[in-house]
Amino acid sequence: MGSINYRDNSRGKEVRRWVIPKSLRLLFGGVLSLNVIWWLLAVAFNNKALPNPIDVYAILPKVLYQGMLGHSVASLRRILLGVLIALALGILGGLLTGLSKRANKLLNPLLYLSYPIPKLALLPVAMIVFGIGETTKVLMIVLIIVFQLIISIRDAISSIDKENYYVLSTLGASKMQQVWHVVLPAILPEVFTALRVSVGIATSVLFVTETFGTDKGLGFFIVDAWMRIDYLAMYAGIVMLSVIGSLLFILLDIMDALFCKWSKLRSGN
């Protein structure tokens, strides 16, 4: 959440009011709408393959205690590790291509060739080269996010007004100081936007990768419950995977609101 300051003329002092970001309000509204639709479909079909969401939420504590918590932690660990690696590589690649015309000219064809390729199609290749262990699962998440980050950061750097550099240059700022005070603040909104878009896709890809060569992770848990025709546990796993994705989305949105207040004020949100 973010906060805005306004002046209360009746009291003659400044008051701080906390504001929930619009994207969070939309997310909560979407969750509510999805559950209502789910409940209506469950009542209409009256089929064990589509249980009532109330029954699924009621069984969640029991399923978590019986082992789903460990699977959730394993999936979350893979997502966080993949995101952190992709973030480091994405910022490095974005700064390199955005600040160096030579590097951009060299890497631009590779970026445009590799970006549209469905990363899930590379899963067999990754499994052949790195095996079916943890490396492949984290690598797929990195591949999903890193190209989006590099392109977003490069484009954000190219849109920075040159006068911002000139002001610091006249004050004797070094190249690194210009990057720290001008470039990094300018690319932060694009970084958060790219991460929000990519994390959801990465979570979906993780589900697929966790069905191979592992006995830990929500992907394995969901498929195992499906094979055992335990539909309540299967839907509980789907809900937990959705919760993880939603929490990461909310975390990114809160960080965006905290660290990019200037961007929100400029856009009027």
Backbone bond lengths (Angstrom), bond angles and torsions (degrees), N, CA, C in turn:
res aa  C-N    CA-C-N  psi(-1)  N-CA   C-N-CA  omega(-1)  CA-C   N-CA-C  phi
1 M - - - 1.451 - - 1.517 109.02 -
2 G 1.340 115.31 153.86 1.443 120.79 177.86 1.510 109.97 -116.51
3 S 1.296 116.05 172.68 1.457 119.95 179.66 1.517 109.18 -134.31
4 I 1.338 115.40 150.24 1.455 120.71 176.12 1.520 107.99 -128.85
5 N 1.303 116.38 147.09 1.451 121.93 178.30 1.529 109.50 -103.48
6 Y 1.306 116.74 134.56 1.456 120.68 174.52 1.521 108.82 -140.66
7 R 1.322 115.50 158.91 1.463 120.13 -175.21 1.515 110.23 -98.42
8 D 1.328 115.81 124.65 1.462 122.48 176.53 1.531 107.72 -88.44
9 N 1.346 116.61 102.03 1.464 120.85 -175.96 1.522 112.65 -65.46
10 S 1.338 117.17 -27.95 1.467 119.75 -178.83 1.525 111.24 -69.43
11 R 1.350 116.15 -29.03 1.470 120.20 -179.79 1.523 111.93 -105.44
12 G 1.331 115.31 -14.44 1.455 119.13 178.28 1.516 113.82 71.76
13 K 1.336 117.24 29.96 1.458 118.81 178.06 1.516 109.89 -145.21
14 E 1.337 114.20 163.55 1.452 120.64 -178.48 1.525 110.18 -84.90
15 V 1.327 115.90 136.45 1.459 121.70 -177.12 1.523 108.55 -121.50
16 R 1.313 116.69 138.54 1.469 121.81 177.31 1.523 108.99 -99.60
17 R 1.324 116.11 129.08 1.461 121.02 179.85 1.520 109.11 -122.31
18 W 1.347 116.14 128.50 1.461 121.17 -179.77 1.521 109.43 -82.24
19 V 1.334 115.29 135.13 1.456 121.23 -176.97 1.528 109.22 -125.04
20 I 1.344 116.45 129.84 1.460 121.32 175.70 1.523 108.61 -79.41
21 P 1.337 119.27 126.17 1.466 120.40 -179.67 1.525 111.61 -56.31
22 K 1.327 115.10 148.30 1.459 120.62 -177.50 1.516 112.01 -59.38
23 S 1.338 117.26 -38.66 1.461 120.38 -178.93 1.526 111.92 -63.58
24 L 1.345 117.05 -33.91 1.460 119.65 177.47 1.522 110.95 -69.34
25 R 1.320 116.70 -39.65 1.453 119.84 176.89 1.525 111.20 -62.38
26 L 1.331 115.81 -40.12 1.458 119.95 177.42 1.525 111.25 -65.48
27 L 1.351 116.09 -38.26 1.454 120.02 179.51 1.523 111.38 -64.39
28 F 1.330 116.64 -45.63 1.463 120.23 179.04 1.529 111.23 -63.65
29 G 1.333 116.29 -39.26 1.454 119.79 176.96 1.521 111.79 -64.59
30 G 1.338 116.09 -38.32 1.460 120.12 177.59 1.514 112.68 -65.37
31 V 1.334 116.56 -41.11 1.469 120.36 177.97 1.520 110.85 -62.24
32 L 1.321 116.43 -43.74 1.459 120.24 178.93 1.526 111.22 -62.97
33 S 1.327 116.99 -45.67 1.462 120.78 -179.83 1.523 111.45 -63.32
34 L 1.341 116.76 -41.47 1.458 120.74 -179.80 1.520 111.57 -62.14
35 N 1.329 116.48 -41.71 1.460 119.58 -179.60 1.526 112.18 -68.73
36 V 1.320 117.14 -35.74 1.468 120.54 176.75 1.524 110.29 -64.50
37 I 1.354 116.43 -45.44 1.470 120.56 178.24 1.523 110.83 -62.90
38 W 1.338 116.49 -42.75 1.463 121.57 178.40 1.529 110.24 -58.92
39 W 1.322 116.92 -45.25 1.464 120.86 -179.61 1.536 111.63 -63.88
40 L 1.324 116.57 -42.31 1.464 120.29 179.20 1.528 111.62 -63.81
41 L 1.333 117.12 -41.78 1.464 120.83 178.74 1.532 111.08 -66.56
42 A 1.339 116.71 -39.69 1.466 120.16 179.00 1.526 110.81 -63.32
43 V 1.324 116.62 -41.14 1.464 120.63 178.43 1.526 110.81 -67.94
44 A 1.335 116.60 -39.91 1.464 120.79 -177.08 1.528 111.93 -68.74
45 F 1.340 117.68 -43.96 1.460 120.90 -176.48 1.527 112.51 -83.82
46 N 1.345 116.74 -30.83 1.468 121.01 178.99 1.529 111.38 48.45
47 N 1.351 115.07 54.21 1.461 122.02 -175.89 1.521 108.86 -126.84
48 K 1.342 116.06 140.71 1.463 120.16 -179.37 1.532 111.61 -63.25
49 A 1.334 116.65 -25.06 1.458 120.19 179.86 1.527 111.68 -72.73
50 L 1.332 117.36 -14.26 1.464 121.30 176.81 1.521 108.42 -130.56
51 P 1.338 116.92 80.17 1.468 120.41 -176.51 1.516 112.20 -70.49
52 N 1.299 115.19 161.82 1.458 122.50 176.86 1.535 109.44 -67.03
53 P 1.336 118.75 135.58 1.471 119.51 -179.87 1.520 112.85 -60.19
54 I 1.323 117.47 -28.85 1.462 119.94 178.27 1.522 110.40 -63.19
55 D 1.350 116.74 -41.11 1.465 120.74 178.08 1.525 111.44 -65.69
56 V 1.338 116.13 -37.05 1.468 120.29 179.83 1.525 110.20 -66.59
57 Y 1.337 117.36 -45.75 1.458 120.54 179.91 1.532 110.99 -66.53
58 A 1.333 116.85 -31.12 1.461 120.32 -179.90 1.521 111.83 -68.11
59 I 1.353 116.08 -31.25 1.460 119.78 -177.16 1.526 112.20 -89.50
60 L 1.333 117.92 -9.60 1.467 121.39 -176.67 1.531 113.46 -54.56
61 P 1.353 120.12 -50.10 1.480 118.97 -179.49 1.524 112.79 -57.03
62 K 1.337 116.80 -41.50 1.463 120.99 -179.83 1.524 111.34 -65.00
63 V 1.332 116.80 -44.57 1.463 121.03 -178.88 1.525 110.70 -67.44
64 L 1.331 116.80 -37.58 1.465 119.83 176.58 1.522 110.98 -61.49
65 Y 1.310 116.46 -43.87 1.467 121.48 -179.39 1.515 111.46 -65.94
66 Q 1.335 116.87 -32.00 1.465 121.37 -176.66 1.527 113.39 -84.14
67 G 1.315 118.47 3.84 1.457 119.46 173.64 1.512 116.49 136.35
68 M 1.322 118.44 -14.95 1.462 118.77 -177.15 1.522 111.66 -67.50
69 L 1.340 117.45 -25.90 1.466 120.33 178.41 1.518 110.64 -61.38
70 G 1.339 117.19 -41.78 1.464 120.60 178.10 1.522 112.11 -64.10
71 H 1.331 116.05 -39.34 1.467 119.94 176.49 1.533 110.69 -65.16
72 S 1.324 117.16 -38.66 1.470 121.70 179.70 1.527 110.77 -64.71
73 V 1.333 116.03 -42.95 1.467 120.52 179.37 1.528 110.49 -63.22
74 A 1.345 116.58 -40.71 1.464 120.16 179.22 1.523 111.18 -63.06
75 S 1.326 117.46 -43.23 1.464 121.21 179.01 1.527 110.85 -66.37
76 L 1.325 116.79 -43.55 1.460 120.55 -179.54 1.522 110.72 -63.51
77 R 1.321 117.37 -39.68 1.464 121.07 178.64 1.527 110.90 -61.54
78 R 1.319 117.25 -42.11 1.465 120.70 179.52 1.524 111.03 -66.04
79 I 1.330 116.57 -41.23 1.462 119.98 179.98 1.528 110.69 -64.49
80 L 1.335 117.20 -47.34 1.464 120.54 -178.21 1.524 111.29 -63.85
81 L 1.326 116.95 -41.50 1.463 119.98 179.13 1.521 110.51 -64.44
82 G 1.325 116.94 -44.40 1.457 120.40 178.87 1.513 112.17 -63.28
83 V 1.342 117.21 -41.51 1.466 121.30 -179.99 1.523 110.71 -65.05
84 L 1.334 117.42 -42.95 1.468 120.24 -178.96 1.523 111.37 -65.13
85 I 1.333 117.22 -42.33 1.468 120.17 178.24 1.525 110.32 -64.79
86 A 1.338 116.20 -45.07 1.467 120.00 179.77 1.518 111.28 -64.29
87 L 1.336 117.41 -36.28 1.460 121.24 179.46 1.524 110.70 -64.83
88 A 1.333 116.66 -44.37 1.467 120.43 179.07 1.532 110.87 -63.31
89 L 1.335 116.57 -47.12 1.464 120.21 179.97 1.527 111.34 -67.92
90 G 1.345 116.11 -37.63 1.455 119.67 -178.83 1.516 112.58 -66.52
91 I 1.329 117.03 -43.57 1.470 120.24 178.24 1.522 110.55 -64.95
92 L 1.330 116.42 -42.82 1.461 119.94 179.04 1.527 110.92 -62.53
93 G 1.342 116.45 -48.42 1.463 119.77 -179.85 1.515 112.43 -67.29
94 G 1.341 117.13 -37.74 1.453 120.48 179.42 1.519 112.17 -66.18
95 L 1.331 116.81 -43.21 1.467 120.63 177.65 1.526 111.05 -64.87
96 L 1.332 115.92 -39.62 1.461 120.29 -178.45 1.528 110.91 -64.46
97 T 1.332 116.31 -48.51 1.468 119.75 -178.14 1.528 111.92 -75.61
98 G 1.340 117.16 -27.12 1.453 119.89 -178.73 1.510 113.85 -80.27
99 L 1.335 116.70 -30.31 1.463 120.82 -175.97 1.524 113.21 -100.81
100 S 1.323 117.36 -16.34 1.464 120.73 -178.55 1.528 109.88 -119.83
101 K 1.317 116.94 115.25 1.455 120.72 178.74 1.526 111.29 -64.57
102 R 1.315 116.38 -35.21 1.463 119.96 -179.74 1.530 110.40 -66.27
103 A 1.349 116.34 -44.85 1.469 119.86 179.40 1.521 110.73 -65.48
104 N 1.326 117.18 -38.84 1.458 120.34 179.24 1.528 110.82 -65.19
105 K 1.319 116.32 -41.32 1.466 120.42 179.44 1.524 110.56 -64.45
106 L 1.324 116.55 -33.43 1.459 120.81 -178.79 1.524 112.27 -77.30
107 L 1.354 116.15 -41.53 1.459 120.60 -173.34 1.522 113.96 -93.96
108 N 1.325 117.79 -16.19 1.462 120.65 -176.02 1.533 113.09 -57.88
109 P 1.338 119.37 -45.60 1.474 118.85 178.10 1.530 112.36 -60.86
110 L 1.328 116.55 -37.80 1.464 120.35 179.78 1.525 110.81 -66.23
111 L 1.335 116.76 -39.96 1.462 120.72 -179.72 1.526 111.16 -64.65
112 Y 1.321 116.04 -45.97 1.455 119.57 -177.47 1.529 111.82 -71.88
113 L 1.311 117.20 -24.40 1.462 120.24 176.16 1.520 111.41 -77.05
114 S 1.333 116.64 -41.95 1.464 120.85 -173.54 1.529 113.13 -85.84
115 Y 1.349 117.77 -26.97 1.471 119.85 -174.73 1.530 113.28 -61.69
116 P 1.362 119.55 -45.77 1.464 118.11 -176.88 1.526 114.51 -77.20
117 I 1.331 118.65 -10.63 1.466 120.53 -179.03 1.522 109.66 -66.78
118 P 1.348 118.89 127.32 1.476 120.27 176.03 1.523 110.06 -60.36
119 K 1.326 115.96 116.34 1.467 119.18 -173.95 1.523 112.14 -65.61
120 L 1.327 116.97 -27.03 1.457 119.70 179.26 1.526 111.22 -64.85
121 A 1.338 116.40 -25.00 1.466 120.28 177.81 1.524 111.35 -68.00
122 L 1.340 116.33 -19.57 1.467 120.56 179.30 1.522 112.75 -85.63
123 L 1.344 117.36 -2.87 1.463 120.34 -178.19 1.527 112.63 -58.59
124 P 1.346 119.84 -46.05 1.481 118.47 177.91 1.523 112.72 -59.91
125 V 1.345 116.18 -38.08 1.469 119.61 179.20 1.527 110.28 -65.04
126 A 1.341 116.38 -45.10 1.462 120.37 179.46 1.531 110.95 -62.64
127 M 1.331 117.06 -37.48 1.460 120.17 -179.87 1.524 111.39 -69.02
128 I 1.352 116.53 -35.07 1.466 119.74 178.22 1.523 110.81 -68.61
129 V 1.335 116.25 -42.72 1.467 121.02 -175.46 1.524 111.97 -77.72
130 F 1.339 117.65 -45.47 1.472 121.49 -172.60 1.532 113.62 -108.32
131 G 1.325 117.80 -1.02 1.455 119.36 -178.82 1.525 110.64 86.46
132 I 1.326 115.97 -170.39 1.469 120.62 -176.41 1.527 111.55 -109.01
133 G 1.336 116.48 21.36 1.461 120.37 -177.89 1.525 113.14 -89.05
134 E 1.330 114.98 -155.67 1.459 122.19 -175.24 1.532 112.29 -64.47
135 T 1.335 117.08 -35.05 1.464 120.53 -175.84 1.524 111.45 -58.14
136 T 1.323 116.93 -44.62 1.463 120.98 -178.76 1.522 111.22 -64.28
137 K 1.320 117.35 -40.97 1.472 121.34 -177.89 1.525 110.95 -65.45
138 V 1.327 116.99 -42.91 1.464 120.78 178.55 1.528 110.24 -70.83
139 L 1.338 116.51 -38.83 1.462 120.91 -179.12 1.525 111.68 -60.49
140 M 1.319 117.36 -40.37 1.465 120.36 -179.84 1.528 111.15 -63.77
141 I 1.323 116.66 -37.71 1.471 120.12 177.24 1.531 109.90 -65.83
142 V 1.325 116.65 -42.13 1.465 120.95 178.78 1.520 110.28 -60.58
143 L 1.332 117.25 -44.54 1.463 121.25 -178.39 1.523 111.51 -63.93
144 I 1.322 116.44 -34.38 1.462 120.26 179.74 1.526 111.04 -65.80
145 I 1.337 117.24 -38.89 1.463 121.72 -169.84 1.518 113.65 -95.39
146 V 1.319 118.10 -36.53 1.462 120.65 -164.71 1.529 112.69 -65.38
147 F 1.339 118.75 -40.27 1.458 119.93 -177.40 1.530 111.32 -69.31
148 Q 1.334 116.13 -37.48 1.462 120.26 175.86 1.522 110.71 -61.29
149 L 1.338 116.28 -41.51 1.461 120.52 179.85 1.528 111.52 -66.10
150 I 1.315 117.02 -45.97 1.465 120.45 -177.52 1.525 110.87 -59.96
151 I 1.322 116.31 -47.41 1.466 120.08 -178.18 1.525 111.25 -66.89
152 S 1.341 117.08 -41.45 1.466 120.38 179.82 1.520 111.26 -64.32
153 I 1.331 117.30 -43.18 1.464 120.94 -179.44 1.517 110.82 -68.19
154 R 1.324 116.86 -42.67 1.472 119.80 178.57 1.523 111.37 -59.75
155 D 1.328 116.65 -45.50 1.472 120.25 -179.77 1.528 111.48 -67.03
156 A 1.346 116.85 -35.47 1.467 119.82 178.46 1.523 110.80 -65.78
157 I 1.331 116.59 -38.93 1.462 120.19 178.83 1.528 110.78 -65.75
158 S 1.323 116.73 -39.86 1.470 119.70 -178.51 1.521 112.18 -67.74
159 S 1.341 117.89 -19.94 1.470 120.57 -179.13 1.529 113.25 -93.03
160 I 1.341 117.15 -0.22 1.468 120.18 178.66 1.528 109.77 -70.49
161 D 1.306 116.45 133.16 1.460 121.99 179.37 1.533 109.22 -64.73
162 K 1.319 116.21 128.23 1.465 121.02 -177.89 1.530 112.75 -61.17
163 E 1.319 116.51 -24.93 1.468 119.00 -179.16 1.529 111.72 -63.96
164 N 1.331 116.63 -26.32 1.470 119.36 177.23 1.526 111.20 -62.97
165 Y 1.333 116.39 -36.93 1.455 119.98 177.03 1.529 110.40 -70.91
166 Y 1.331 116.90 -39.45 1.458 120.42 -176.25 1.529 111.61 -63.29
167 V 1.344 115.24 -38.08 1.468 119.10 -179.36 1.522 110.34 -61.54
168 L 1.331 116.76 -46.93 1.467 119.77 -179.87 1.523 111.41 -69.01
169 S 1.331 116.49 -34.56 1.478 119.24 179.53 1.520 110.97 -62.82
170 T 1.323 116.40 -39.46 1.470 119.01 179.36 1.523 111.68 -67.17
171 L 1.337 116.36 -22.83 1.460 120.07 177.65 1.530 111.85 -89.53
172 G 1.342 116.64 3.18 1.459 120.54 176.91 1.511 114.70 84.05
173 A 1.334 118.15 21.35 1.460 121.22 -179.05 1.522 110.48 -72.69
174 S 1.327 115.08 142.99 1.459 120.41 177.39 1.525 109.99 -80.47
175 K 1.336 116.22 174.73 1.467 121.29 179.17 1.523 110.59 -61.86
176 M 1.323 117.09 -42.29 1.463 120.34 -179.77 1.523 111.15 -66.12
177 Q 1.326 117.07 -37.21 1.462 120.74 178.10 1.524 110.85 -66.19
178 Q 1.324 117.41 -35.84 1.450 121.00 176.07 1.531 110.96 -65.72
179 V 1.316 115.46 -40.74 1.471 119.42 177.75 1.525 110.08 -63.76
180 W 1.321 117.15 -43.01 1.463 121.52 -176.05 1.539 111.98 -69.65
181 H 1.333 116.55 -42.50 1.460 120.11 -172.82 1.532 113.97 -93.66
182 V 1.321 117.61 -19.13 1.464 120.02 -178.22 1.534 111.72 -115.38
183 V 1.319 115.88 -55.14 1.471 119.85 -171.80 1.524 112.04 -69.13
184 L 1.334 117.51 -51.82 1.467 119.86 -176.07 1.534 112.61 -60.71
185 P 1.351 119.92 -46.39 1.469 118.18 176.08 1.531 112.90 -60.84
186 A 1.330 116.72 -34.54 1.463 120.35 -177.37 1.529 112.34 -70.40
187 I 1.335 117.46 -32.33 1.466 119.73 -175.90 1.523 112.99 -90.29
188 L 1.338 117.98 -12.51 1.463 120.30 -176.61 1.536 113.45 -55.90
189 P 1.355 119.20 -47.75 1.472 117.73 179.11 1.522 112.95 -58.52
190 E 1.327 117.19 -39.35 1.459 120.40 179.62 1.528 111.39 -68.65
191 V 1.332 116.53 -34.89 1.464 120.17 177.45 1.525 110.57 -62.38
192 F 1.341 116.26 -47.37 1.464 119.73 -179.91 1.529 111.66 -65.29
193 T 1.325 116.78 -38.43 1.464 120.04 178.36 1.529 110.83 -63.82
194 A 1.325 116.69 -45.13 1.460 120.74 179.48 1.524 111.39 -64.10
195 L 1.329 116.73 -39.36 1.461 120.04 179.30 1.520 111.19 -66.71
196 R 1.332 117.41 -40.80 1.465 120.07 179.18 1.521 111.26 -60.62
197 V 1.327 115.50 -42.58 1.468 119.55 -179.96 1.527 111.08 -67.92
198 S 1.326 115.96 -40.86 1.463 120.56 -171.53 1.523 113.84 -80.98
199 V 1.342 117.46 -31.84 1.460 119.62 -175.08 1.521 111.36 -63.32
200 G 1.344 117.32 -39.31 1.453 119.90 178.00 1.518 112.31 -62.15
201 I 1.348 116.16 -42.51 1.463 120.41 178.38 1.525 110.10 -66.85
202 A 1.334 116.48 -40.36 1.465 120.43 -179.76 1.526 111.26 -63.02
203 T 1.341 117.12 -37.39 1.461 120.69 177.96 1.518 110.69 -63.85
204 S 1.330 117.20 -39.25 1.465 120.94 177.72 1.523 111.32 -64.91
205 V 1.342 116.00 -42.25 1.462 120.10 179.15 1.528 110.54 -65.77
206 L 1.326 116.84 -37.08 1.457 120.37 178.23 1.524 110.89 -59.09
207 F 1.339 116.50 -39.63 1.465 120.27 178.36 1.531 110.44 -56.16
208 V 1.336 116.84 -42.89 1.466 120.40 -179.30 1.522 110.42 -67.64
209 T 1.330 117.60 -44.99 1.463 120.28 -176.66 1.521 112.21 -67.35
210 E 1.337 117.36 -27.74 1.462 120.06 -178.74 1.521 112.95 -79.30
211 T 1.307 117.35 -1.11 1.472 119.85 174.19 1.521 111.31 -88.74
212 F 1.345 117.60 -0.61 1.467 122.12 -179.93 1.522 110.47 -119.44
213 G 1.289 116.68 130.04 1.453 122.81 166.77 1.507 116.34 58.73
214 T 1.326 118.90 35.40 1.459 120.58 176.94 1.522 109.79 -154.85
215 D 1.315 115.20 155.40 1.462 119.61 173.39 1.527 109.94 -119.84
216 K 1.337 115.95 18.27 1.458 121.85 177.51 1.517 109.46 -132.84
217 G 1.317 116.08 137.84 1.456 121.08 179.31 1.519 110.67 126.93
218 L 1.309 116.20 152.90 1.457 120.60 -177.47 1.523 111.96 -68.74
219 G 1.324 117.88 -29.04 1.460 119.97 175.20 1.508 111.04 -60.79
220 F 1.339 116.45 -47.30 1.468 120.89 176.75 1.522 110.92 -62.52
221 F 1.327 117.51 -43.07 1.464 122.03 -177.85 1.524 111.09 -61.61
222 I 1.348 117.16 -44.93 1.462 121.07 -177.89 1.522 111.34 -65.21
223 V 1.328 116.67 -46.09 1.461 120.20 -179.53 1.528 110.68 -66.50
224 D 1.338 116.65 -39.16 1.464 120.06 178.30 1.529 111.34 -62.80
225 A 1.326 117.22 -42.60 1.462 120.70 177.68 1.523 111.03 -65.65
226 W 1.314 116.98 -37.41 1.469 121.04 177.24 1.532 110.79 -63.50
227 M 1.335 116.71 -43.38 1.469 120.67 179.46 1.518 111.33 -64.71
228 R 1.335 117.49 -31.05 1.465 121.85 178.73 1.533 112.09 -87.44
229 I 1.321 117.15 3.50 1.466 124.00 -178.67 1.529 110.35 56.12
230 D 1.321 115.52 35.70 1.464 121.12 175.31 1.531 106.78 -99.65
231 Y 1.330 116.19 82.81 1.451 120.61 -171.06 1.524 113.03 -68.55
232 L 1.320 117.18 -33.26 1.458 118.72 178.64 1.530 110.75 -63.32
233 A 1.350 116.57 -45.16 1.463 120.34 177.92 1.523 111.09 -65.64
234 M 1.337 116.62 -37.27 1.465 120.43 179.36 1.526 110.69 -61.76
235 Y 1.338 116.70 -46.77 1.455 120.01 179.33 1.532 111.48 -69.28
236 A 1.319 116.72 -31.29 1.465 119.71 175.82 1.529 110.27 -63.14
237 G 1.347 116.65 -39.49 1.458 120.37 176.36 1.516 112.26 -65.54
238 I 1.343 116.12 -40.02 1.466 120.06 177.61 1.523 110.49 -63.50
239 V 1.338 115.94 -42.57 1.465 120.32 178.27 1.523 110.53 -61.93
240 M 1.333 117.45 -43.30 1.461 120.46 -178.84 1.524 111.22 -65.50
241 L 1.331 117.33 -39.20 1.462 120.26 176.92 1.530 110.43 -64.18
242 S 1.327 116.70 -38.27 1.465 121.06 176.76 1.523 110.91 -67.16
243 V 1.338 116.85 -37.80 1.465 120.88 178.95 1.521 110.60 -63.35
244 I 1.343 116.71 -42.55 1.462 120.53 178.78 1.523 110.57 -61.38
245 G 1.342 116.49 -46.76 1.453 119.92 178.20 1.523 112.30 -61.34
246 S 1.338 116.62 -41.23 1.464 120.93 -179.84 1.521 111.69 -67.06
247 L 1.340 116.63 -40.78 1.465 120.02 179.23 1.526 111.47 -64.26
248 L 1.326 116.41 -40.16 1.463 119.45 176.53 1.524 110.84 -64.24
249 F 1.332 116.56 -39.97 1.459 121.03 177.19 1.525 110.51 -61.77
250 I 1.336 116.68 -45.27 1.467 120.91 179.80 1.525 110.72 -64.24
251 L 1.335 116.46 -41.58 1.460 120.49 178.70 1.525 110.96 -60.14
252 L 1.331 116.89 -44.46 1.463 120.75 178.74 1.524 110.95 -64.26
253 D 1.337 115.95 -38.38 1.455 119.58 -179.76 1.526 111.36 -67.36
254 I 1.336 116.87 -39.44 1.471 120.47 177.62 1.526 110.65 -65.32
255 M 1.336 116.66 -42.85 1.462 120.69 178.16 1.526 110.67 -63.73
256 D 1.324 116.25 -38.43 1.454 120.21 177.18 1.528 110.74 -62.30
257 A 1.339 115.85 -43.74 1.469 120.09 -179.94 1.527 111.91 -66.01
258 L 1.332 116.77 -33.26 1.463 120.54 -178.09 1.525 112.92 -78.09
259 F 1.341 116.09 -43.70 1.462 120.06 -172.29 1.521 113.85 -96.06
260 C 1.322 118.08 -10.07 1.464 120.60 -178.28 1.525 110.83 -124.94
261 K 1.339 116.76 41.63 1.465 120.16 -179.04 1.524 111.37 -60.32
262 W 1.335 116.44 -37.32 1.470 120.78 -178.93 1.521 110.25 -61.40
263 S 1.337 117.14 -35.26 1.468 121.00 -179.52 1.516 110.50 -69.20
264 K 1.351 116.60 -39.65 1.455 120.66 -179.87 1.529 110.80 -66.53
265 L 1.332 116.86 -39.22 1.451 120.40 179.60 1.524 111.37 -66.38
266 R 1.342 114.74 -38.03 1.468 118.62 -178.86 1.522 111.64 -69.67
267 S 1.354 115.97 -36.11 1.469 119.58 -179.22 1.524 112.74 -83.18
268 G 1.346 115.69 -12.16 1.456 119.82 178.37 1.504 114.45 83.57
269 N 1.375 119.07 11.01 1.474 122.64 178.71 1.522 111.02 -86.12
